[in-house]
Amino acid sequence: MNWKRFTIFLSSFLLCFFAKSISCGPEPDPYDYYPNFYNPGIGAQQGFEPFYYTSLSVYYGMDEPEENVNLKEWSTFFQEKIKEKDLKEFIYNYSRQEMAALYTLIDKGTPQQLPDSMMKNGLTRYFIDSKDKETLGYFMYAKQCEPHTGSTDAWNVPAPDSAAMSRLSRNGVQLYKACKDQRIKERFAFQAVRMAHYSKAFKQAIQLYDSLAAPISSSSLIHYKALALKAGALLRTGQPAQSVYHFSRVFENAPSQRTLAYLNTGWAAADPRQVMKLCANNNEKATVAAMYACRAAGLNPEGLREVYQLNPQSPMLDVLLSREINKLEDGLLYSVLDGDANSWGFMEKPSEAKVTGIQQLLDSMATGGKVKEPALWHTTSAYISFMLKDYAGANKRLAAGRSNNSRAAIQDQWEIIKLLVAVNEQPRIDKDFEAKLLESFKWLDSRITPVKRDNYFQYPGTNKEINDMFFSRMYRNLLDFIIAPRYTKQNDLVKKALILMKRDEVEQYAFRYGTVSGKDFISDSLNTTQLHALYDLKQQKRKTPYEQYLYDQLKLSDNELEEIIAINYVRQHDFSNAVTWFKRSGSSNHSENVFTDQLQDYGYETDTVGISQLDYAIKMVELEKKMKGKNVDPNVYYEYATGLFSISYYGHAYQFSVNYRPSTWWYEPAHENNPFLKQYFGCYRAEEYYKKAADASTDKEFKAKALFMAARCAQKHINAKEEDWSRMAIYQNPYFPSLAKDYSQTAFYRDIIGQCSYLKDYVKTKP
């Protein structure tokens, strides 16, 4: 067993299961869990949507609904004179009793009390005018069979009535023999075979198909539904290879029945070599090979090669090609993208030799002169070169793929890969290249159409919907995985911020670990200098077209940016500048308990009024002025320290310094290298001023409280491994010895030791 793949699958399954069961978090979107730039629906022939690649769902898309195909065939039967809604109403909604009343009216001319709605139906009028009792009789017979073909109530499935089904099957044979219209005759044959099959008379079902349905030359839906019944009966009678062969005929010729044929092929578990022996020609063999190739969860170039050798014109080749490339994206692309892109996949990373082998196969197929569209294969091979960071090879293959590139889907894919290569081989994104990017962005803007789904696991309905989903997803990935990291490397975080805002306008991630929105990136990742640069360029009238385009996507007002700048000054503890920018922004946001003692990380009381961001900054400025004088009141130090602690990760007013507070972060030594994170997680300055408050006071109760708060701050930046943290929080807190020795008689100490388990454990077990 491949344990890595099994572990990945199990993790994915459990994640999906628990996310659905307890709704505690997002789950992977089966259409958007790996970086994707290759359109899964690039194939020239539609109807294979279920077999595009995703490892997180049984099928990618849906078959064309059988009802649609059936209605189209009935429309053709009635020479397209009946409206589709009338056909649908008559065939699927009218009861046998209503149809029998219509039959009596036509046969005997006896007035019948038919509903007005039925009398107005176009198909009803057709039967009255044409007196086509044969076709109407079929509908009545089909309605008799209908109750035996399945129940819409999964909890109340009736026991099969074999006697009734056998009787209906015999009736179908009689009606078949009496029928004159071959098209209706075929439908009687289907119902007769179906009733025999559902009554578990499988040998009889095979015999009826061979004697009734097979002699009728047809390519209709009903023909292949009848053939599927025979294939199922062959499976039930111990003939798996014959069963799969007939299911392959259904798979190739009846798009609405493909998932059924594919599913039954899996259940048959036949040896494909035995199935191949039954095939009449290489085209049939290619279909069988493709059905088995689609079952491969991992990379399977051998399946692609086999289908090509059997029939290089097979429409399944395009499907298998997109499957292999999407698997490479899942298993390889996430590992070669810049680490800043934060991408991942579920497939194992293939070896370079494996990837090169697949590319060599594609190159040989592109130049062999046998495939329908060599441009597709050249273009796809160029994409593999991009994944291997062989940009010269990619350009060479793109040049070959440009000729005879007539189909729009291939042209689009060619342009996408050309853009990916151009960005990555560009030493630096300068103003000249930004002008070229702008043209590409405008082209992509014209191609995206938002697609709404009720939930992740809702299959896309049509190939157009799949295509629309791809363009939105691909465009977002381009901005997030390709363009934004390039600006990071160039240390141009202002442009990166603008790109991330554009990304969010294109499409936001429904599920992506660690993804930060453009607004959060601006709020929490840009420093003051960068924020001023972002703000100042927004005010300038003379921008490059590229800059103007990005600012048009910014979707942040001047006041919002001004508030972000003010908050950034708060993060630096530069409260004077914060006051200036809060006033400019007009912000009225406020928080409660900002200057309330926070003796614990939970369970605090709520102030009735609270304080605004502006008033908070003003008060901190006032406290700073008081601290510059002589003989500073200890309460001033204490209040200032409380104001600092409140805007830390642990504080009542953390939102005064950050836009987003993740519940899974904590102090790490790496935070020491970032001035804001050092204070946000480590509370060093808050500790400093709590210590000053204690030193400046002569009141033992006040000193005990100030030292305890200093101890809480010190505890936040204890550097220890997770398994050692609790022990070090008890024995290496620099304030516990003094609290226990000098302040144990204070009322504050007696109260707090009952609340703080760390202090209590220190006292109980101190050396």
Number of C-alpha atoms within 10 A of each C-alpha: 5 6 8 12 14 11 12 15 16 12 13 16 15 13 16 18 13 14 15 13 9 8 11 9 11 16 22 20 20 19 23 20 22 25 26 26 23 21 23 26 25 23 22 16 13 15 18 25 27 19 26 23 27 24 20 19 15 11 18 22 24 21 20 21 12 14 12 13 17 16 16 15 16 17 16 12 13 14 9 12 12 19 13 17 12 15 20 17 15 19 18 11 9 15 14 16 11 16 21 15 16 24 23 14 17 19 13 8 11 12 11 13 11 13 9 8 9 18 14 11 17 18 23 20 14 14 17 17 10 10 15 14 16 18 16 18 17 20 23 21 18 19 18 15 19 13 13 20 11 12 12 8 8 8 7 8 10 12 7 15 11 17 10 15 25 19 13 22 27 16 16 26 20 14 20 24 13 11 17 11 11 13 17 19 23 24 21 28 28 28 25 32 33 29 25 27 25 20 20 17 18 22 16 18 28 23 14 23 22 16 12 20 25 15 10 15 11 14 10 15 20 22 22 23 20 26 24 25 24 28 29 26 25 22 22 17 13 11 15 23 24 23 27 34 25 23 30 28 20 25 25 20 15 23 22 24 21 26 18 15 26 21 11 19 26 13 12 20 12 18 11 16 12 14 20 21 13 15 19 9 12 14 17 20 24 29 25 25 24 23 27 15 21 20 13 13 14 16 21 18 20 12 23 26 19 17 26 20 14 17 21 21 17 19 20 26 25 23 25 26 23 21 28 24 25 24 27 24 24 25 21 26 24 23 16 13 18 16 11 14 19 17 23 19 21 21 21 16 17 14 10 11 9 12 21 15 13 22 21 13 17 25 19 12 19 24 14 11 11 14 19 16 19 23 26 29 27 27 32 28 26 31 30 25 23 23 22 17 16 15 21 14 17 25 20 14 22 25 16 19 24 18 11 11 17 11 13 10 16 23 16 16 19 25 16 22 23 20 15 19 23 16 19 16 13 11 10 13 16 10 13 9 14 16 16 13 18 16 12 14 16 11 12 17 14 8 14 19 16 13 13 9 11 6 8 16 16 15 19 21 15 16 19 13 17 21 21 18 21 23 24 22 23 24 22 25 23 20 22 24 22 18 21 25 22 25 18 15 13 15 11 14 23 22 21 24 28 24 24 28 25 23 24 19 14 22 17 19 17 14 15 18 13 8 16 17 16 21 20 18 19 25 23 19 16 19 19 17 11 18 22 16 12 20 17 10 16 19 10 9 8 10 13 12 13 19 18 16 16 19 20 13 17 20 14 13 12 14 16 15 21 24 25 27 28 30 30 27 23 25 25 16 20 16 24 17 18 28 24 17 23 25 18 14 20 13 17 13 12 17 19 17 21 26 21 16 19 20 15 14 10 10 8 13 11 13 13 8 10 15 20 18 26 25 16 22 27 18 18 24 20 15 17 16 10 15 16 9 9 7 9 15 14 23 18 20 25 26 22 24 27 26 25 27 32 28 23 26 25 21 21 25 23 20 19 24 26 21 16 13 12 8 7 5 9 14 19 17 12 9 17 15 9 10 11 20 18 20 27 28 21 27 27 19 19 27 28 16 23 30 23 22 27 25 13 16 16 11 10 16 16 18 24 24 23 28 24 26 27 27 21 23 24 21 23 21 21 18 14 14 10 8 8 10 14 15 15 16 23 20 19 16 20 15 20 22 16 13 21 18 10 12 19 14 13 16 12 17 19 12 10 17 16 10 13 14 12 19 25 17 14 19 18 9 9 13 6
